[in-house]
Every structure is written in C-alpha cells, then in structure tokens.
Amino acid sequence: MIYSTATIPVNPEGETKLTREQAWKGLELKARDARLFLPAGLCTRCDVVEESANQLVREVTIAGSNLREIITLERQSKVTFFQAGGPREGAIINELFEDDHGVLQLRFYCYLGLRGKEPNGPEEHAEQAQFDSANGYKSALLSTLKRTRELLAQGRL
C-alpha cells in the first residue's frame, strides 16, 4: 500500500492571502476540472459525468492514463477523490483545516494500491517514492494554491 501525506500553510508570508472560502473554491474547481491546475498537457480530458449536491463523478486522462473518480465534497473542508477506475485504487484527500495556532493549512493524504500489481512490490515502492519526492504531492499543493491565487487575481474564482 502507498501512504503519503503533506501539509502546507495556505497563506505563507509574502503571498496574497486566501480566505478559507477562496481556498475551498480553488479545491472545488480542481475537482471539476483538473486541467486548470495541472501542468499544461498533463491532463488532456476532464469530464464531469455525474453530479449531485456533494458528489461528482469525473472521467479524466492524466499522463496518458484514463481514470474514473468519485469525488465527495465536504463544504469548505475536504475533497476526497476515490479511484474507481484506472491504475490506482484507494483515496486521495485534500483537506483544509486550522492548526493548533488557528493558521489555515492545506493537507494532502492518500492511501492507495496499484491494480494488478504485487502489494508492496517494486511498482508500489516507486510510486511511494514519487509521492514523497520534491515533485510529489507537496509540490501539487503549492501549485494548487498558486493557481487559486492566479484565478482570484483574474476574477475567475
């Protein structure tokens, strides 16, 4: 199994301050259209195929892999991406919360396996290393907040 986590402050010194609501709107937009938040060309398709008040189902192509994700939205708190189809199975979570000092944080965590691969085998170890690397999910959190600030500045948030 792959378990990874990273936490960053939403409002580091020197950055445009985001309210919880603005950070949430960024996460919600990311759930609806990953193309807005991933590097150009990485996500070539992102279609919401079902929607209810607190849930989306989307079909995406990221890095050449076709995925089906069931996404739950816990308003202004948590977005959970359940991997229903594709190379991974499990859940990826993005969560907004205040730490012990009242500082707004954004946390990523996941618990995943690779379909059709040996549990704890070399493929899972490689995936774990990628998630935990400098280019892993911590960088994804940073880029999500950067893009949220850009959308806010453009009046698109």
N, C-alpha and C positions, 0 to 999 in steps of 0.2 A: 504494500500500500504506500501511497505517496501522501505525506502530510507536509504542508508548508504554511507558513504564516509570516506576515509582515505588517507593521503598523507605522504610520507616519502622521505628524500633525497636519491638520487641514490648513492651518494658517501659519506657516513658518515666517520668521522675521523677514521683511523685505518684499513679501508677496501681497498682492491685492487680497484683502480679507474677504472670505466667503462666509455667509451665514450658513447655518445648518440647512435651511430650505434651499439655498443655491447649490450647496454641495449635493443635496439629495436630487435636485433636478438634473444635475450632471450625471449622477448614477442612473437615474431613470432613463435619461436619453441614451446612455451607454447600453442599457438593457434593450432598448428599442432599435438602436442602430449602431452596432459595433464599429461600422466603417468610419464614423465620426471621431472615434477615439483611438483606433489602432493605426500604426504607420501605414502610409499610402501603399495600396496594393496587397496588404496582408489579408484583409477581409474583402473578398470580392462579391459577396452576397450576404444580405441580412434581411430576411423577410419574416415579419410577424404574421403567423398563420392562424393563431387563435388568441383571443383576449377576453379576460373578464376583469372585474374590479381590482383584484390583487394578483393577477397571474397573466403571464404571456407565454406563448409557445412560439419559438422562433427557429427558423432553419437558416443556418449560416454556412459559409465556406470560408474557413480561416486557414491560411498556409496550405491550401490545397485539400484540406480535409473537410468533408461535409459533416455537419453536426446538427443535431436536434436538441434543443434545450427547453426545458420547462423552467420558467423564471417566476419566482414568487417575490412580491414587493411588499415589505413591511414598512409602511409610510414613514419617511424621514429617519429610517433606522437601518434596514437591512435589505439587500438584494441577494437572493440565492439562485444560482444557476445550476440546475440539476442536469447532468449529462445523460440525456435519454437515448441518444444515438451518436455514434462517432467512435473514435479510438479510445476514449476515456469513459469511465463510469464513476459516478460519485457526485460530489457537490463542491462548488466554488462559491464562496461567500464574500461579499463586500459589505462592511458594516461601519456605520457612523456611531460614535459614542463619545461621551466626555470622560476623560481620565479622572484620577483622584483630585486633580487640581482644577477641574472644570474646563480643561482645554479640549476642544473638539479634535478628535482623532479619526482617521480612516484606517480600518484594518481589513486585510485580506487573509482568508484562510481557506484551505481546501483539504479534502480527504478523497483521494481518487485511486482508482486502479486502472490498468490498461486491459481492454478487452482482448481476449485471446492470447495474452502474454503470461509468462510464468510469474506468479506472485513473488515479489521481492527479487525478481530476476534482473538481468542487466539492463533491460529496457526501462523498467521502473526506476532503477538506480540512476540512469542517465536523465530521466525526466525529473526526478527529485533534485538532482544537481542543477538542472536548468532553472527550476522554480526558485531555488535558493541562491542562485548566482546574482551578480550585479545587474544582469539583464533580465532577471526574473520578475516576480510579481511586485517587488518593491518599486522597480522602475515603472511597472504598469500603473501602480497607484499614483506615482509622481506625475506620469503623463496624463492620467485621468484628471487630476486636479489642474494641471496646466491647461488642458483642453477646455475644462469647465470655465476657467478664467478667461480664455480666449473667446468662448461663446458668450460669456457675460459682457465682455468689452464690445462685442459685435451686436449686442442687443438681441441675441438669439436664445437666451436662456430664460 
